[in-house]
């Protein structure tokens, strides 16, 4: 049995083979001449391919829609009627910039016919083989521009245009996320660097001016494709102040902290005071923390709102940077106790907690950005998060509703329904429950009325009594806990209101 080859010998052989292949490619390229794609670019630029300068800018893949809007706005001024084009077949090697793509020789000019490509493999009607240097159509994809609206974006393509000063340039967009890296590229080709840089800088300015995320409700998520992060558009909720049932004055206090600061932003900055603020909403599950956030999102209709919850909190760095860029804005971190637990509970520290603290500090005191945090366990939150001014400067506890609030909740959740019951008795039977409990009680009462054959349903006293008895039974302990009412349920002496006649 021959001895195993030496690793160094294998590396030397590999280096030699690579050099041989590169030399062969250079020789064939020199013999074949430039491809049709390269000729179209150099013909517009008025120089040889070896003289072409490329400047580029990288964007995260979720910014591709903004890149497209910026390029479209630029073309509207500097290349009216220009048509996108690309390599025939739409293919190129992964991680290869457009200048490298143009440098590939034409396989047809080298005398290689190659296999026929089925028509279904062509992109947008482009002719020729993938990578043979022929000119074809650009490749396209879609990207969201709102909760229910998409637009077309270029994933690989070139377009001829002019620099701001008039020199010819070629603009390219290349989406790398198809091959794993969650990025897309803006690439500008020109005969001199000054023209290419000027065009790139103007496009970047237009990207920010045309930002599709501004004024939207957004959520970061993770795609199944290579773990790429995504930005999802969410519909803005329609919640009025009358829909939010809190103790008297509490909602107004929250609004003053969030909205009132923005109303005096110039004066506050002039007085040397910070704009960035942090609001912590805490209390038992089901007391209205998320509903209050929904109201703030609805109330601040022009604000950009970025929602992070669960695993998406790991995107806090991207969310904070986006919030600063699109200020005035609000970053919402729901159930923050899942990642911001006091360091004493997590030996060695919590990486997500440190990222959260750094992101909140990094936004800057002068930024009109609000961080809204919700938690069911304020007692275990990291002290540095809860106490330090500038991170959280207002903490509001949302308690279980008292009798007056429970009656208001009943009227809110039943406002479009017919009620034939003594609500005072129902209120008395729900002591100690949460808003979530009352909402579920209304739903079950509607179902009971429907099962009794009432169309439309009528919320009657006996229905309420039966539903409360069911929800307070022993086998519903976990349900009560999940609704924030506690496993024991309402006070036993008032757990079942007297049955009233129909």
N, C-alpha and C positions, 0 to 999 in steps of 0.2 A: 504494500500500500504506500503510495508516494506521500511524502511529508506535506503537511498543510502549508499553503502559501503564507509568506510573511505579510502582516498587515501593511507594513510600509510599502512593500512591493505592489500590493493591490492598489493602494492609494496612488502610487506612481503610475500604474497602468491606467487608472481611471483619469488622472490628469492628462496623460498623453492622448487618450481617446477623445477627451473633451476638446483638447487643442486641435486634434485632427478634424473633428466635426466642425469646429468654428472655422478652420482654414478652408474646409470644403465649401461651407456656406458662403464665405467671402468670395471664393473663386467663382462659384456658380452665380452669385449675385452680380459680380463684375461682368460676367459673360452675358447674363440675362438682361441687365439694365433695370431701370426703375419700373415698378409696377404701375398699372393704370391708376390705382388709388394715389400713389405717390405723385404721379404726373399731374393729377387734378389739383393736388395741394400745392405743389411747387409752381404750377402754372399760374395759380392765383397769387402766390406770394412773390413770384418773379425772381426766384433764386434757386440754387441747387439744393438738393436734399441735405447735403453735408453742411450747408450754411443755415439751416432752419434752427431756430431757437425755440425751446419749449419751456413755458412756465406753468406751474400747476398749483392747485389748492385742493386739499382733501376735506371731505365732509362726511359726517356719520351717515349711514344709509338712510336713517329716518329724515334726514334733511334734503333728500333728493328732490322732493316736490318743491322746496324753496329754491334749490339750485336751478331747476327747470324754469320756474317763474322769473328768476333773475336773468337768466339767459334770454328768455322770450322778450322780456322788457328791453334788454340791450339790443336784440335784433330788430325790434320795432323801430329803433332810432338809427342803427348803424348797418342794417342789412335788410331793408324792406323786400319781402318776397323771396328771400333766400330759402333754399331747399336743403334739408338734411340728407346726408348720404353716409355710406359706410362700406366696410368690406363685404364683398358678395358672400352670401351665406351667413353673414352676421357673426362669424366666429373669430376669436383671437385667443392667444395663449393666456392663461391666468397670470395676473400680476405684471402684465406687459403694457407699458405706456403706448400712447398712440404713435409717437415718433418711432418706436421700435417696430410697431405694426407696419408703418409706411416703409421701413427699411427692408422688409421681407421681399425677396425677388418674386417676379411673376413665374409661377410654375409652368404656365403655358409657354412663356418665352424661353424657358429652359428645355422645352421639348417633352415635358411630362404630362401625359393626358390625364392619368389618374382615374379613379372610379367615378361613375356617374352618381350625382347626388339626387336622391328622389325629390320630386317637387314638394312633398310635404316637409322636407328638411329646410327649404328656403325660408327666409325671413322677409316678409312684406314684399314678396315678388322679386327679391334680389337674384341675379343670375350668377352662375359660376360656382366654384368650389370654395368652401370655407378656408380662408387663409391663402388663397392663390393670388392675392393682390388686385383682383378685379374690383371695379366699382359696383356697388349694389345699394340697396336701401338701408337706412338706419334701422336699428333694432329698438323696439318700444316695449314698455310695460305700463302698469297703472299705479297710481298712488292716491291716497285719500286727501281731500282738501276740506273735509267736513264730516260730520257724523253720518251723512247719507249721500255723499257726493265724491266721485273719483275724477281724476284727470289723467291724461296720457303723458308719460315722461319718456325721454330718450334714455336707453340703457347702454347703447354703444352707437355713437354717431358723430359726424363732423358737419360743420356748416361754415361757409365762407362769409366773411364780414370785413369791417374796417375798424381800426383802432379809433379812439376818440379824436386823435389828430388827423386821421384819414389814411394812415398806412394800412395795407392789406394784412389781415390776420385770418386764421382758421381756428374756430372754437370747437372743442371736443368735449363730450360727456362720456364717462366710462363708469359703469356700475360694477364694482368688484365683488359685491355681496353674493353674486351668483356662484362664486368660487370659494366662499368662506369668509373672507375678511368683510366685516360689516361697514364698508366705506364706499363712497363714490367719489369720482375725481372730476374736477374742472381742469381742462388742459387747453392752453392757448398757444398756437404756433404762429411765428412771425419771422421775418428776415432779420429783425434786431430785437434785443431784449426790452428796450424801452417801450416799443409799441405793444409787445406781448404783455408786459407788466401793467401798462396803462389800461389795456382792455380787461385784464383779470381783475384789477382793483375796482374798476367801474362796475363790473358784473357783481363782485362781492358787495358793493354798496347797494346795488339794486336787489340782491338777494335779501338783504335785511329790510329794505324798504317795502318789498313785496311779501314779507313773511306771512305765510298762511296760518301760522299758529297764533298770531296776535289776536287777542280777544276771544279765544276759544277755550273750551274745557277739555283738558288733555289728560291722558293717563299713560304712563310708561308700562310696557309689558315686554315679555320675552317671546320671540318666535321659536318654532320648532326647528327652523332652518339654521343650523350652526350656532344656535344660541344668540342670534342677532337681536339687539334691542329694537323695539318698535315704539312709535308714538301713536296712540289710538285717540280718535276724536270721540268725545262723549256729548250727548245732547245736554244743553243747559236746562236744569230743572226749572219748573214754574212753581215756586213756593212763595206765598205771601206771608206777611207778618201774622195774619190771623190764623195761618196754618200751624204756627209754632206756639206751643203752649208751655210757657215757663213761668216761674213766679214773677210777680209784678216787678217791672223795672229791670229784670235780668237781661232780656233781649236788647233793650235800649242801651244798657251798659256795654254789652258786647259790640253793638254797632258803633258806639262812640269810639271805641278803641280801634276798630278796624277802618271804618269809613271816615270818622272825624279827623284822624291823622292825615289822611290823604287830602282833605279839604283845606288843610293849612300847611301843606308840604313846603311851599316856598318860604313862608314865614318861619317855620320851624328850622329849616336849613339856615336861613339868615340869622337865626338866634343861636346857631351852633348845636342844634339838637338832632338826634338821629331820627330817621324815618322808618327803618326796619323795625318790625315789631313781631312779637311772638305771643300767641294765644293758646292756652292749654284748657281744653274742655274735658272735665273728668266727672266721674260719677258711675253708678251701677249701670249694667247693660240695660238698654231699652229706655233710657230716660230722655233721649232726644238729642244726643250729641251729633250723630250723623245728620239728623233732620235739620239741626241748626246750621250745620255746614252747608247743606243743600239750600237753605234760605239765604245764607251769605252769598253763595254762588249765584243764585237767582237775583238777589238784590244788587250785586255788583256786576251788572250786565256787560260792562265794557272791559272788565278785568280779564286777564289771562289766568286761568285756574289750572293748576297741575295737581292731580290726585295720585298719591302713592299709598298703596296698602299691601299688606302681606309681603311677599317676596319682592315686589316691585320697589320697596323702600331701598333696595341696594342701588337703585339708579338715582339716589339723592344728589350726587355730584352733577349729573347731567341736568336734573330737574332744577337745581339751584342756579346753574349757569343760564338755563333757558329763562328762568324767572327774572333774573337780573337783566337779561337782554330785552325782555318783553314787558318790563315794568311800566305801569303799576300791575302787580301780579300777586297771586296767592298760591302758596304751596301747602297742600293738605296732606298730613301724614296720619292716617287712621290706625288705631290700635298700636300706637307707638311703643307701648310697654312690651310688645313682642320683641323689639330690638333694642330698646333703650333702658333695659333693666339695670338697676344699680350695679356697679362693678363688684360689690361685695357678693353678688349672687353668681357672678361669672368669673371664676379665677382666670387670670391671664388677660382679662379685658374682653370687650365685645367689639370686633372690627366694624360691624355696622353702626354701632353706637358712635365710635370715633369718627366714622365717615359723616354721620349725621351732624355731630357737633362741629366738625371742620367745615361742612357745607354751610351751616347756619352762620358761622363766623365769617366765612369767605365771601358772602354776598356783599358785605360792606354796609356800614351804618347809614350811608347816604342813600341807599337803594329803597325805592318805594315797593318793598316786598313784605308780605305778611306770611309768617309760618303759623299754620293752625294745626295743632296736635290734639288728638283725642286718645283717651285711655280709660279703661275700667279700673286701673290699679295705679293711681297716682302715688300711693305709698311706697311702691318699689321702684319708682323712676330714679334715674341717676340724678344725684344732687346737683351736679354741674349743669344739667339740662334744665331742671325745674327752678333753680334759684338764681342763676346768673342773669342780671339784666342784659337785654339785647338778644338773649336766646328766647326766654319766656318771660315776659314782663306783665302778663295778666293771666291768672289761673281762675277759672270759674267752675264751681261745682254745680252740676245739674242734678238736683235731688229727685227722689220719687215724688210724684205729684200729690199735693194735698187735696182736700175735698173740692175746693174751688177749681183747681186745675183739672181734677178728674171729670168734673161736670163739663168743663170746656172741651176736654178731649172727647167725651161722649158726643157732644154736639158737633164737633169737627168731623169725626169719623162717620157720623150718622146723618150728616147734613143733607144728603140727597135721598134719604130713605124716610119712610113713614114710621113714626114711633108712637106706639100706644102703650106706654109704660110710665111709671113713676120714676123718673131719673134720680130723684133723691134717694129712693130705696136702692137703686143700682149703685149709686155713688157710695152709699154706706156699706155695701157688700164688696167693695173693691179697695178697701183701705190697705195701703202698703204695696200696691201693684205699680207697674210702670206703664208708660204710654204704649209700649209694644204689647203688653198684656191686654190693655183695653182695645187696641186695634184688632188683635186676634179674637177677643171676645165678641166684638161686633161682627166679624166675618162668620164665626160659628153660629151666632144668633140668626144671621141672614140665612145660612144653610138650613137651620132648624125650621125656619118659617117656610122655606121652599119645600122642604120634605113634608111639611104639613099641608101642602097643596095651595099655599097662598101665592098668587101671582097678581101684582108684584108683591114682594115680601113685606111683611109688617113686623116691626120689632116690638113684641109684646112682653109684658111682665113675666108670664110663665116661661117664655123662651129664655129670657135673661137668667131666670132662676135656675133652669135646668142646665144651661151652659156653664154658669158659675159653679154649680155643684159638680159638674164633670171636670172642670179645670182645676178645682180644689181637691179632687179625690187623690188618694195615695198614689195611684199608678201614674198620675200626671206630675209627680214631683220634679222630674227632670225637665219636662216642658216648662213648668213654672220657672225653674232656674234659668233656662235658656232665654226666657222672656224677661228676665230681670226681676221677677217677683219673689224670688227665694223659694226654696223647696217647701217651706211651711205654708206659703200662700198667704192670703189676706187674714186679718184678725178673725179668729174662729167665731167670736160672738156675732159677727156680722157677715159671715161667709155666704149665707144664703138668705137673700131678701125674701120677705113674705110673698107668697104667691098671690097675684092679683087676678081678678076676673078679666075676661076678655071684653 
